[in-house]
């Protein structure tokens, strides 16, 4: 009986490692994707709105990093469906 439990534990640990690698992969892809979205949005807003042009670079970087932080867990939670 012990051999069956050890075999099952090994399979489960492989499945956990695989699931973790999938989450890391999809989180990274989501973060890159939403960073691009945020960068494009800030660029277009900078070209169009004068109040965005008056913002400091740190303020614009905060908006882009907020998009990045939002994109990582969103993509991980959906399992890469977005």
DRENMILO-760042 format. One line per 3 residues: number of its first residue (from 1); their letters; for each residue x, y, z of C-alpha. Coordinates in nm, 4 decimals. Layout:
N
NUM = a = X,Y,Z | ...
# end
This chain:
82
1 = xxx = 0.0000,0.0000,0.0000 | 0.2898,0.2338,0.0729 | 0.4170,0.2048,-0.2855
4 = xxx = 0.0832,0.3228,-0.4211 | 0.0831,0.6272,-0.1930 | 0.4402,0.7182,-0.2848
7 = xxx = 0.3626,0.6817,-0.6553 | 0.0544,0.8999,-0.6226 | 0.2487,1.1613,-0.4279
10 = xxx = 0.5077,1.1741,-0.7048 | 0.2407,1.2234,-0.9693 | 0.0781,1.4977,-0.7657
13 = xxx = 0.4050,1.6806,-0.7180 | 0.4641,1.6667,-1.0944 | 0.1164,1.8056,-1.1537
16 = xxx = 0.1754,2.0827,-0.9006 | 0.5062,2.1769,-1.0647 | 0.3392,2.1816,-1.4059
19 = xxx = 0.0506,2.3961,-1.2795 | 0.2939,2.6367,-1.1170 | 0.4962,2.6694,-1.4362
22 = xxx = 0.1759,2.7397,-1.6305 | 0.0770,3.0128,-1.3852 | 0.4189,3.1730,-1.4063
25 = xxx = 0.4116,3.1592,-1.7862 | 0.0630,3.3073,-1.8208 | 0.1327,3.5699,-1.5557
28 = xxx = 0.4442,3.6831,-1.7406 | 0.2636,3.6972,-2.0734 | -0.0245,3.8914,-1.9169
31 = xxx = 0.2130,4.1370,-1.7556 | 0.3969,4.1998,-2.0835 | 0.0714,4.2350,-2.2747
34 = xxx = -0.0847,4.4831,-2.0321 | 0.2418,4.6776,-2.0053 | 0.2204,4.7302,-2.3812
37 = xxx = -0.1438,4.8369,-2.3507 | -0.0560,5.0845,-2.0763 | 0.2398,5.2234,-2.2693
40 = xxx = 0.0308,5.2768,-2.5815 | -0.2476,5.4379,-2.3803 | -0.0075,5.6765,-2.2049
43 = xxx = 0.1609,5.7607,-2.5357 | -0.1697,5.8381,-2.7066 | -0.2930,6.0385,-2.4080
46 = xxx = 0.0347,6.2301,-2.4060 | -0.0137,6.3239,-2.7696 | -0.3777,6.4260,-2.7238
49 = xxx = -0.4329,6.5794,-2.3797 | -0.2330,6.8769,-2.2500 | -0.2877,6.7810,-1.8852
52 = xxx = -0.1097,6.4521,-1.9479 | 0.1804,6.6370,-2.1092 | 0.2181,6.8377,-1.7883
55 = xxx = 0.2498,6.5212,-1.5790 | 0.5944,6.4125,-1.4695 | 0.7574,6.1010,-1.6059
58 = xxx = 0.7073,5.9336,-1.2680 | 0.3306,5.9890,-1.2927 | 0.3189,5.8350,-1.6375
61 = xxx = 0.5365,5.5435,-1.5240 | 0.2959,5.4861,-1.2353 | 0.0080,5.4451,-1.4815
64 = xxx = 0.2067,5.2003,-1.6948 | 0.3204,4.9984,-1.3922 | -0.0391,4.9865,-1.2669
67 = xxx = -0.1402,4.8260,-1.5967 | 0.1449,4.5744,-1.5558 | 0.0461,4.4834,-1.2023
70 = xxx = -0.3166,4.4453,-1.3084 | -0.2312,4.2266,-1.6082 | -0.0310,3.9571,-1.4299
73 = xxx = -0.2971,3.8204,-1.1898 | -0.5754,3.8748,-1.4414 | -0.4050,3.6475,-1.6901
76 = xxx = -0.3077,3.3918,-1.4252 | -0.6594,3.3731,-1.2867 | -0.8213,3.3231,-1.6264
79 = xxx = -0.5792,3.0473,-1.7206 | -0.4615,3.2266,-2.0312 | -0.8059,3.2638,-2.1853
82 = x = -0.7657,3.6380,-2.2464
# end
